[in-house]
Amino acid sequence: MKRPLILSFCFSLLFGIADAQDIEQMIKQKPFVINGTLGLGVGTYNSSGIPARQRAFSYLFNGAPTVSIYGVSFPFSVVVSDQQRGFTQPFNQYGISPTYKWITVHAGWQSIQWSPYTLAGYNFLGGGVELNPGKLRFGFIYGRFNKAIEEDPALITAFSQTPAYKRTGFSTKLGWGTERNHFDFTMLKAKDEVSSLKNKPSSLNLTPSENLVLGISSRFTFFKRFVFDIDASGSLYTRNLLADTVKNLKLDKIDFIKDLINLNASTQLLTAGHTSLGYQGQNYNVLVKYKRVDPDFKSMGAYYFESDVQNYTVEGGVKVIKGQMQLNGSFGVQNDNLLKDKAYQSNRKIGSINASFNKTNYGIDVQYSNYGITQDRGLNPIVDTLRIAKTNHNLNTMLRYSIADTLISHSFILVGNIQSLVDLNRFTSAQSLSNSKTANLSYQLGFPKTGLNFNTSFNYTVADIYLGHTVFFGPSVGIGKDFFEGKLGLNAAMSFQQQKNNKINAGNILNGSLNGSFRFTKKNAANLSINYLKSNSKDITLPSFNEIYSNLSLSHSF
């Protein structure tokens, strides 16, 4: 009697967390496999000049075993330290999605996306099926989207669960085509159960709701190189099922909607969608996109939307010189206040261009981006002294040069960044000042046959803000060597950084580290690290201090 129960339990676990497993492939897997890692670490800490920022001695044991049954993984995690003890079994929400040929069955906890505006990855408990024979694209799911959570006034607000009504619903998809060319119709219907809570919530923002979303999703490729995409949805959202009804409501030809959802004074019809048209040439591409989401657009099949937004975007790219040089760019405009009911309207312009040229031994990358925001009047006129009109410029460059052979290798990398915020409002421009410039030059020398390498770099940063001018600069050096065919690795590094505020010495920081690693076998390794930090502050508000850390860790994999 016990054996059938044990087998039943194992198979219930097996099918409890399978994620889109192909049954034919599952049968080919080993019945039982266990693997993972175990680790033990001890650390020390000492400081002077400041209060200790961690304990003088610490230890940590961690394990991450994974049990696999017919290819389905059950991960576990164990942590024991001087500060915490824990055991986690991160598969408490069971779900199965076995697939056989063109049939997929969903059961348990699921997260499915059929459209970005209808069913878009919301986690629910239930079941469903997807059928894809040939070009038919059909799906149906039903389940619980929220469980009922009673309000507990005895608990502190910060630690109490957010009360919620029980919510159930279904979604369906019907389409025709392939991933490259298809047309899908999607629908989602979900509703809160008014009687699922015994006590009426104190929050006026929590009301029983109902939602009906209809959407289309399509993608077509034509003339071999053009691609057209569209996703659009309309959402009827009744925010309070207890709100006043609308008498003598007539919808003429679409009167049947009243049989699908409760319509009352709290019902809103909102839309969301995006579309794009692209062209893919042999060495270049162009894409034009448009997106619009109404203010406060919601779907019970999705978690969050950036609403009250409309944007137009153009993107493009080209490859020249046999693909060695690539140019990519984009430009977009965006605005809110779609219903013209805000006091002010915000307008944004976003542009970027990337250029790269790469050969075997050298290359250059340049990236420039521009983000601008302005305001227009909405319901109210704009006061000039408060008008927002700003542009943020950002330029990044990287140059590299390397020489490598079997005996010796050299590598030079120069990285630079310029950031500038330009406030076009003369009344606020001085207070909005924010500019920075950064440059870093690094060099690495390596001897591949001996495993010896050296590296050095120099960093210089200038930052300007309102009434403040700060400069950071300093070098760093490092050395590393491998021994015993890579089993033992030793590394040492040191860096120094000087800071000046408004041309006055603000102090410096010295940082040093030693690190050693040894691999005993393929499955066993050890690592020892020591770090030293010395902060010499010239600012009377900041203390000078010293810190030293050490850590020894052992690891075993199985």
C-alpha positions as CSV (number, residue, x, y, z in Angstrom):
1,M,0.0,0.0,0.0
2,K,2.9,2.4,0.8
3,R,4.7,1.9,-2.5
4,P,1.8,3.1,-4.7
5,L,1.5,6.1,-2.4
6,I,5.2,6.9,-2.7
7,L,5.2,6.5,-6.4
8,S,2.1,8.7,-6.6
9,F,3.8,11.4,-4.6
10,C,6.9,11.3,-6.7
11,F,5.0,11.6,-9.9
12,S,2.9,14.4,-8.5
13,L,6.1,16.3,-7.8
14,L,7.5,15.4,-11.2
15,F,4.5,16.9,-12.9
16,G,4.3,19.6,-10.3
17,I,7.0,21.9,-11.7
18,A,7.6,20.7,-15.3
19,D,7.8,23.7,-17.5
20,A,6.8,23.0,-21.1
21,Q,8.4,19.6,-21.0
22,D,8.2,17.5,-24.1
23,I,6.9,14.1,-23.0
24,E,9.0,12.2,-25.6
25,Q,12.2,13.9,-24.3
26,M,11.3,13.4,-20.6
27,I,11.1,9.6,-21.1
28,K,14.7,9.6,-22.5
29,Q,16.1,11.3,-19.4
30,K,17.7,9.5,-16.4
31,P,15.1,8.6,-13.7
32,F,17.1,10.2,-10.9
33,V,20.1,12.5,-10.8
34,I,21.4,14.7,-7.9
35,N,24.1,17.4,-8.3
36,G,25.0,20.7,-6.9
37,T,27.6,22.6,-4.9
38,L,28.7,22.9,-1.2
39,G,30.7,25.8,0.2
40,L,32.3,26.8,3.5
41,G,33.8,30.2,4.1
42,V,35.3,32.1,7.1
43,G,36.2,35.8,7.2
44,T,37.9,38.3,9.5
45,Y,37.6,42.0,9.7
46,N,39.5,44.8,11.6
47,S,39.1,48.6,11.4
48,S,40.5,51.7,13.1
49,G,39.3,55.2,12.9
50,I,35.6,54.4,12.4
51,P,33.1,52.1,14.0
52,A,33.3,48.5,12.7
53,R,31.2,48.0,9.6
54,Q,30.9,44.2,10.0
55,R,31.7,41.5,12.6
56,A,35.3,40.7,13.5
57,F,34.7,37.0,12.6
58,S,32.2,35.5,10.3
59,Y,31.4,32.1,8.8
60,L,29.1,30.8,6.1
61,F,28.1,27.4,4.9
62,N,26.0,27.1,1.8
63,G,24.7,24.3,-0.3
64,A,22.7,24.3,-3.5
65,P,21.8,20.7,-4.3
66,T,19.5,20.0,-7.3
67,V,17.5,16.8,-7.7
68,S,16.4,15.9,-11.2
69,I,13.7,13.3,-11.9
70,Y,13.3,12.5,-15.6
71,G,15.0,15.8,-16.6
72,V,12.8,17.9,-14.3
73,S,14.9,19.9,-11.8
74,F,14.0,20.5,-8.1
75,P,16.5,23.1,-6.7
76,F,17.2,23.5,-3.0
77,S,19.2,26.0,-1.1
78,V,20.7,25.8,2.4
79,V,22.5,28.7,4.2
80,V,24.0,28.6,7.7
81,S,26.0,31.6,8.9
82,D,26.8,33.6,12.0
83,Q,23.9,35.9,11.0
84,Q,21.2,33.7,9.5
85,R,20.0,30.1,8.9
86,G,17.7,29.2,6.1
87,F,16.4,26.5,3.9
88,T,14.5,27.2,0.8
89,Q,12.6,25.0,-1.6
90,P,11.9,27.4,-4.5
91,F,9.2,25.4,-6.2
92,N,6.2,25.8,-3.9
93,Q,4.1,26.9,-6.9
94,Y,3.7,23.8,-8.9
95,G,2.9,24.0,-12.6
96,I,3.1,21.6,-15.6
97,S,3.0,22.2,-19.3
98,P,3.7,18.9,-21.0
99,T,3.8,18.9,-24.8
100,Y,3.1,16.1,-27.2
101,K,3.4,16.9,-30.9
102,W,1.1,19.9,-31.4
103,I,-0.7,19.7,-28.1
104,T,0.4,21.5,-24.9
105,V,-1.5,21.1,-21.7
106,H,-1.2,23.6,-18.8
107,A,-2.0,22.8,-15.2
108,G,-1.2,24.3,-11.9
109,W,0.6,27.7,-11.5
110,Q,1.2,29.2,-14.9
111,S,2.6,32.4,-16.5
112,I,1.6,32.7,-20.1
113,Q,1.9,35.6,-22.6
114,W,-0.4,35.7,-25.6
115,S,-0.4,39.5,-26.1
116,P,1.3,42.4,-24.3
117,Y,-2.1,44.0,-23.5
118,T,-4.4,41.1,-22.7
119,L,-2.8,38.0,-21.2
120,A,0.8,39.2,-20.6
121,G,2.5,36.9,-18.1
122,Y,0.2,37.3,-15.1
123,N,0.7,34.4,-12.6
124,F,-2.5,32.3,-12.1
125,L,-3.5,29.0,-10.7
126,G,-5.6,26.9,-13.1
127,G,-5.4,25.0,-16.4
128,G,-5.6,25.2,-20.1
129,V,-4.6,23.9,-23.5
130,E,-2.9,25.1,-26.6
131,L,-3.5,23.4,-30.0
132,N,-1.2,24.1,-32.9
133,P,-2.0,21.6,-35.7
134,G,-0.6,23.0,-38.9
135,K,-1.2,26.8,-39.0
136,L,-4.0,26.8,-36.4
137,R,-3.2,28.8,-33.3
138,F,-5.6,28.1,-30.5
139,G,-5.4,28.4,-26.7
140,F,-7.7,28.5,-23.7
141,I,-6.9,28.9,-20.0
142,Y,-9.0,29.3,-16.9
143,G,-8.0,29.9,-13.3
144,R,-7.7,32.0,-10.2
145,F,-5.8,35.2,-10.7
146,N,-5.9,36.4,-7.1
147,K,-6.8,34.7,-3.9
148,A,-8.9,36.3,-1.2
149,I,-6.9,38.1,1.5
150,E,-8.7,39.5,4.5
151,E,-7.6,42.7,6.1
152,D,-6.0,42.3,9.5
153,P,-6.1,45.5,11.5
154,A,-4.0,43.9,14.3
155,L,-0.9,43.8,12.1
156,I,1.4,46.7,11.5
157,T,0.7,48.1,8.0
158,A,4.2,47.6,6.8
159,F,4.2,43.9,7.6
160,S,0.6,43.0,6.7
161,Q,-0.5,41.5,3.4
162,T,-2.4,43.7,1.0
163,P,-6.1,42.7,1.2
164,A,-7.6,41.5,-2.1
165,Y,-10.8,40.0,-3.5
166,K,-10.7,36.5,-5.0
167,R,-10.4,36.9,-8.7
168,T,-11.1,34.3,-11.4
169,G,-11.0,34.5,-15.1
170,F,-10.3,33.0,-18.5
171,S,-8.5,33.9,-21.7
172,T,-8.6,32.5,-25.2
173,K,-6.6,32.9,-28.3
174,L,-7.6,32.0,-31.9
175,G,-5.3,32.6,-34.8
176,W,-3.9,31.3,-38.0
177,G,-0.3,31.3,-39.4
178,T,3.2,30.8,-38.2
179,E,5.6,32.8,-36.0
180,R,6.7,34.6,-39.2
181,N,3.3,35.3,-40.6
182,H,0.2,35.2,-38.4
183,F,-3.0,36.9,-37.2
184,D,-4.3,36.2,-33.6
185,F,-7.4,37.3,-31.8
186,T,-7.2,37.3,-28.0
187,M,-9.7,37.8,-25.3
188,L,-9.5,38.0,-21.5
189,K,-12.3,38.1,-19.0
190,A,-11.7,38.3,-15.2
191,K,-13.9,39.2,-12.3
192,D,-13.6,39.7,-8.5
193,E,-16.0,37.8,-6.2
194,V,-17.7,40.4,-4.0
195,S,-18.6,37.8,-1.4
196,S,-15.0,36.5,-1.1
197,L,-14.2,38.9,1.8
198,K,-16.1,38.6,5.1
199,N,-15.1,42.1,6.2
200,K,-15.3,45.2,4.0
201,P,-11.8,46.6,3.4
202,S,-11.1,50.0,5.0
203,S,-9.2,51.3,2.0
204,L,-11.4,53.1,-0.5
205,N,-9.0,52.2,-3.3
206,L,-9.9,48.5,-3.0
207,T,-13.1,47.7,-4.7
208,P,-14.4,44.5,-6.5
209,S,-13.7,44.9,-10.2
210,E,-14.3,43.3,-13.5
211,N,-12.4,43.4,-16.8
212,L,-13.0,42.4,-20.4
213,V,-10.1,42.8,-22.9
214,L,-10.2,42.2,-26.6
215,G,-7.1,42.3,-28.7
216,I,-5.4,41.5,-32.0
217,S,-1.9,40.5,-32.7
218,S,-0.4,40.2,-36.2
219,R,2.9,39.8,-38.0
220,F,3.4,39.7,-41.7
221,T,6.4,39.5,-43.9
222,F,5.9,40.6,-47.5
223,F,8.2,41.2,-50.5
224,K,10.7,39.1,-48.6
225,R,12.2,42.0,-46.8
226,F,9.3,44.0,-45.3
227,V,8.0,43.1,-41.8
228,F,4.7,44.5,-40.4
229,D,3.8,44.1,-36.7
230,I,0.7,45.2,-34.8
231,D,-0.6,44.6,-31.3
232,A,-3.8,46.5,-30.2
233,S,-6.3,46.0,-27.5
234,G,-9.4,47.6,-26.0
235,S,-10.1,47.2,-22.3
236,L,-13.5,47.6,-20.6
237,Y,-12.7,47.9,-16.9
238,T,-15.4,48.2,-14.3
239,R,-13.5,49.5,-11.3
240,N,-16.3,49.0,-8.7
241,L,-19.0,46.4,-9.2
242,L,-20.9,48.1,-6.4
243,A,-21.1,51.5,-8.1
244,D,-24.4,53.0,-9.4
245,T,-25.8,51.4,-12.5
246,V,-26.4,53.4,-15.7
247,K,-30.1,53.4,-16.5
248,N,-31.4,53.0,-20.1
249,L,-28.0,52.2,-21.4
250,K,-28.2,51.5,-25.2
251,L,-25.3,50.2,-27.2
252,D,-27.2,49.5,-30.4
253,K,-25.3,46.8,-32.5
254,I,-22.9,46.0,-29.6
255,D,-25.5,45.6,-27.0
256,F,-24.4,42.0,-26.4
257,I,-21.4,43.4,-24.4
258,K,-23.8,43.9,-21.5
259,D,-24.0,40.1,-21.3
260,L,-20.2,39.8,-21.0
261,I,-19.4,42.4,-18.4
262,N,-21.2,44.5,-15.8
263,L,-21.4,48.1,-17.0
264,N,-22.0,50.9,-14.5
265,A,-20.8,54.4,-13.6
266,S,-17.2,53.2,-12.9
267,T,-16.7,51.5,-16.2
268,Q,-14.1,52.8,-18.6
269,L,-13.1,51.9,-22.1
270,L,-9.4,52.4,-22.8
271,T,-7.1,51.3,-25.6
272,A,-3.5,50.5,-26.0
273,G,-1.4,49.3,-28.9
274,H,1.8,49.5,-30.9
275,T,2.7,48.9,-34.6
276,S,5.9,48.9,-36.6
277,L,7.0,48.6,-40.2
278,G,10.5,47.4,-41.0
279,Y,12.8,46.7,-43.9
280,Q,15.7,44.3,-43.7
281,G,18.2,44.8,-46.5
282,Q,21.4,42.8,-47.1
283,N,23.6,45.3,-45.3
284,Y,21.1,47.7,-43.7
285,N,17.8,47.9,-41.9
286,V,15.1,50.5,-41.2
287,L,12.3,50.3,-38.6
288,V,9.4,52.8,-37.9
289,K,7.4,52.3,-34.7
290,Y,4.4,53.9,-33.1
291,K,3.0,53.2,-29.6
292,R,0.0,54.6,-27.7
293,V,-1.3,53.7,-24.3
294,D,-4.3,55.5,-22.9
295,P,-4.1,57.0,-19.3
296,D,-4.7,54.4,-16.6
297,F,-5.0,51.5,-19.1
298,K,-5.3,48.2,-17.3
299,S,-5.7,44.5,-17.9
300,M,-6.2,41.9,-15.3
301,G,-3.9,39.7,-17.3
302,A,-0.9,42.0,-16.9
303,Y,0.9,43.5,-13.9
304,Y,1.9,47.0,-15.1
305,F,1.7,49.4,-18.0
306,E,3.4,52.7,-18.6
307,S,0.2,54.6,-19.5
308,D,-0.6,58.1,-20.8
309,V,2.2,57.8,-23.3
310,Q,2.5,58.2,-27.1
311,N,5.7,57.9,-29.0
312,Y,7.1,57.7,-32.5
313,T,10.5,56.1,-33.2
314,V,12.7,55.6,-36.2
315,E,15.6,53.1,-36.1
316,G,18.2,52.1,-38.6
317,G,21.5,50.4,-39.1
318,V,24.1,49.8,-41.9
319,K,27.2,47.7,-42.3
320,V,30.0,48.8,-44.6
321,I,33.6,47.7,-45.4
322,K,32.6,44.0,-45.4
323,G,30.9,44.3,-42.1
324,Q,33.9,45.8,-40.3
325,M,32.1,49.1,-39.7
326,Q,28.6,49.3,-38.3
327,L,26.4,52.4,-37.8
328,N,23.2,52.2,-35.8
329,G,20.9,55.0,-34.8
330,S,17.5,55.9,-33.5
331,F,15.3,59.0,-32.9
332,G,12.0,59.2,-31.1
333,V,9.5,61.8,-29.8
334,Q,7.2,61.1,-26.9
335,N,4.5,63.0,-25.1
336,D,1.8,62.5,-22.4
337,N,-1.5,64.3,-21.8
338,L,-3.3,62.2,-24.4
339,L,-6.7,63.2,-23.2
340,K,-5.7,66.9,-22.9
341,D,-6.8,66.9,-19.2
342,K,-3.5,67.7,-17.5
343,A,-2.3,71.0,-16.3
344,Y,0.9,70.7,-18.4
345,Q,2.1,68.4,-21.2
346,S,5.6,66.9,-21.2
347,N,7.4,66.4,-24.5
348,R,10.5,64.2,-24.9
349,K,13.0,63.8,-27.7
350,I,15.4,60.8,-27.5
351,G,18.1,60.2,-30.0
352,S,21.2,57.9,-30.2
353,I,23.9,56.9,-32.7
354,N,26.4,54.2,-32.4
355,A,29.4,53.7,-34.7
356,S,32.0,50.9,-34.5
357,F,35.0,49.9,-36.6
358,N,36.8,46.7,-35.7
359,K,39.8,44.9,-37.1
360,T,41.7,42.0,-35.6
361,N,44.3,44.1,-33.7
362,Y,42.5,47.4,-33.2
363,G,39.0,49.0,-33.0
364,I,37.0,52.0,-32.1
365,D,33.5,52.4,-30.7
366,V,31.6,55.7,-30.4
367,Q,28.2,56.1,-28.8
368,Y,26.2,59.3,-28.5
369,S,22.8,59.7,-26.9
370,N,20.6,62.8,-26.4
371,Y,17.6,63.0,-24.1
372,G,15.5,66.2,-24.1
373,I,12.3,67.2,-22.2
374,T,10.2,70.3,-22.6
375,Q,6.8,71.4,-21.4
376,D,3.8,72.8,-23.2
377,R,0.7,74.3,-21.7
378,G,-2.2,72.0,-21.0
379,L,-5.2,73.2,-19.1
380,N,-3.0,75.9,-17.5
381,P,-0.5,78.4,-18.9
382,I,3.2,77.8,-18.1
383,V,5.1,80.2,-15.9
384,D,8.5,80.9,-17.6
385,T,10.5,80.7,-14.4
386,L,9.2,77.2,-13.8
387,R,9.2,75.9,-17.3
388,I,11.1,72.6,-17.8
389,A,13.4,72.6,-20.9
390,K,16.4,70.3,-20.5
391,T,18.7,68.3,-22.8
392,N,21.1,65.6,-21.6
393,H,24.1,64.8,-23.8
394,N,26.1,61.6,-23.3
395,L,29.2,60.6,-25.4
396,N,31.2,57.4,-24.9
397,T,34.2,56.3,-26.8
398,M,36.6,53.3,-26.6
399,L,39.8,52.7,-28.5
400,R,41.6,49.4,-28.3
401,Y,44.9,48.1,-29.7
402,S,46.5,44.7,-29.1
403,I,49.5,42.7,-30.3
404,A,49.4,39.0,-29.4
405,D,51.5,35.9,-30.2
406,T,52.4,32.7,-28.4
407,L,55.2,34.4,-26.4
408,I,54.0,37.8,-25.4
409,S,50.9,40.0,-25.7
410,H,50.2,43.7,-25.3
411,S,46.8,45.4,-25.0
412,F,46.0,49.1,-24.8
413,I,42.5,50.4,-24.1
414,L,41.4,54.0,-23.8
415,V,37.9,54.8,-22.6
416,G,36.3,58.2,-22.4
417,N,32.9,59.7,-21.3
418,I,31.4,63.1,-21.5
419,Q,28.1,63.9,-19.9
420,S,26.4,67.3,-20.0
421,L,23.0,68.5,-18.8
422,V,21.9,71.7,-20.6
423,D,19.0,73.6,-19.0
424,L,17.4,75.9,-21.6
425,N,15.5,77.9,-19.0
426,R,17.7,80.9,-18.1
427,F,16.0,81.2,-14.7
428,T,17.1,77.7,-13.6
429,S,20.1,76.9,-15.7
430,A,22.7,77.8,-13.1
431,Q,21.2,75.6,-10.4
432,S,20.8,72.7,-12.8
433,L,24.5,72.6,-13.8
434,S,25.7,68.9,-14.1
435,N,28.7,68.1,-16.3
436,S,31.3,65.3,-16.0
437,K,34.3,64.1,-18.0
438,T,36.0,60.7,-17.5
439,A,39.1,59.1,-19.1
440,N,40.8,55.8,-18.4
441,L,43.9,54.4,-20.0
442,S,44.9,50.8,-19.3
443,Y,47.7,48.6,-20.4
444,Q,48.1,44.8,-20.0
445,L,51.3,42.8,-20.7
446,G,51.0,39.0,-20.8
447,F,53.2,35.9,-21.2
448,P,50.8,33.2,-22.3
449,K,53.3,30.3,-21.9
450,T,54.3,31.1,-18.4
451,G,50.9,32.4,-17.1
452,L,52.4,35.7,-16.0
453,N,50.6,39.0,-16.6
454,F,50.9,42.6,-15.6
455,N,48.4,45.4,-15.8
456,T,48.3,49.1,-15.0
457,S,45.8,51.9,-15.6
458,F,45.2,55.6,-14.9
459,N,41.8,57.2,-14.3
460,Y,40.9,60.9,-14.4
461,T,37.4,62.3,-13.6
462,V,36.1,65.8,-13.5
463,A,32.6,66.6,-12.2
464,D,30.9,70.0,-12.0
465,I,27.6,70.8,-10.3
466,Y,26.1,74.0,-8.9
467,L,28.7,75.5,-6.6
468,G,30.9,72.4,-6.8
469,H,34.0,71.3,-8.8
470,T,35.4,67.8,-8.0
471,V,38.4,66.0,-9.5
472,F,39.3,62.3,-9.0
473,F,42.5,60.8,-10.4
474,G,44.9,58.0,-9.7
475,P,46.7,54.9,-10.9
476,S,46.3,51.2,-10.3
477,V,48.8,48.3,-10.9
478,G,48.4,44.5,-10.8
479,I,50.3,41.3,-11.3
480,G,49.1,37.7,-11.7
481,K,50.8,34.3,-12.1
482,D,49.5,30.8,-12.7
483,F,51.4,27.7,-11.4
484,F,51.1,23.9,-11.8
485,E,49.3,24.0,-15.1
486,G,46.7,26.5,-13.9
487,K,45.8,24.8,-10.6
488,L,47.3,27.6,-8.5
489,G,46.7,31.2,-9.2
490,L,48.2,34.2,-7.4
491,N,47.1,37.8,-7.9
492,A,48.0,41.2,-6.3
493,A,46.7,44.6,-7.0
494,M,47.0,48.2,-5.7
495,S,45.2,51.4,-6.5
496,F,45.5,55.0,-5.4
497,Q,42.9,57.8,-5.8
498,Q,43.3,61.4,-5.1
499,Q,40.3,63.8,-4.6
500,K,40.1,67.6,-4.9
501,N,37.0,69.7,-4.2
502,N,37.0,73.2,-5.6
503,K,40.8,72.8,-6.1
504,I,41.3,72.0,-2.4
505,N,42.9,68.7,-1.4
506,A,40.0,66.5,0.0
507,G,42.1,63.4,0.7
508,N,43.0,60.1,-0.9
509,I,42.2,56.4,-0.8
510,L,44.7,53.5,-1.0
511,N,43.4,50.1,-1.8
512,G,45.4,46.8,-1.9
513,S,44.5,43.2,-2.4
514,L,46.0,39.7,-2.5
515,N,44.2,36.7,-3.9
516,G,45.1,33.1,-4.2
517,S,43.1,30.2,-5.6
518,F,44.0,26.5,-5.7
519,R,42.0,23.7,-7.5
520,F,42.8,20.3,-5.7
521,T,40.6,18.3,-8.1
522,K,38.0,19.1,-10.8
523,K,35.4,19.2,-8.0
524,N,37.3,20.8,-5.1
525,A,38.8,24.2,-4.8
526,A,40.0,26.8,-2.2
527,N,40.3,30.6,-2.4
528,L,42.0,33.0,0.0
529,S,41.7,36.8,-0.3
530,I,43.1,39.7,1.7
531,N,42.0,43.3,1.2
532,Y,43.3,46.5,2.7
533,L,41.7,50.0,2.5
534,K,43.2,53.2,3.9
535,S,41.2,56.4,3.6
536,N,43.1,59.6,4.3
537,S,40.5,62.4,4.6
538,K,41.2,66.1,4.6
539,D,37.5,66.9,5.2
540,I,36.8,67.7,8.8
541,T,33.3,66.1,8.4
542,L,34.8,62.8,7.3
543,P,37.2,60.6,9.4
544,S,40.3,58.9,8.2
545,F,40.3,55.2,8.7
546,N,41.9,51.8,7.9
547,E,40.2,48.5,7.2
548,I,41.5,45.0,6.5
549,Y,39.4,42.1,5.3
550,S,40.3,38.4,4.8
551,N,38.3,35.5,3.5
552,L,39.0,31.8,3.1
553,S,36.5,29.7,1.2
554,L,36.3,26.0,0.2
555,S,34.0,24.6,-2.5
556,H,32.9,21.2,-3.6
557,S,30.8,20.3,-6.5
558,F,29.0,16.9,-7.0
